[in-house]
Amino acid sequence: VEFEGIFGFREMHKAGVERKTDIVFLCKARPLTSEITKQESELADCKWMPANEFANLPIWPEGSVYWTMNRMCVEQALKGRG
């Protein structure tokens, strides 16, 4: 991929089951090919999909932190497309 920049950052204390600090950077990158290499130990499946299709997946409750971060990702993916 070609790194384009950081467009978001989130830090949460006492996060998850381990109750530790969790830091997330949202980065924009451009793929150099359409090929995806899946890391078998971490992913059950991976695929390219249209940004709007991804945005409408019922993964996170609307208004949650992760819902907001996913919306930000979709907005970045759609920027600059005519």
VENDAMO-V70429 format. One record per helix or strand of 2 or more residues. SS is the DSSP state (H for helix, E for strand). FROM is the first residue (numbers start at 1). TO is the last residue. If there is no record, write none. Layout:
# VENDAMO-V70429
ss	from	to
SS	FROM	TO
SS	FROM	TO
This chain:
# VENDAMO-V70429
ss	from	to
E	2	15
E	20	30
H	51	55
H	65	78
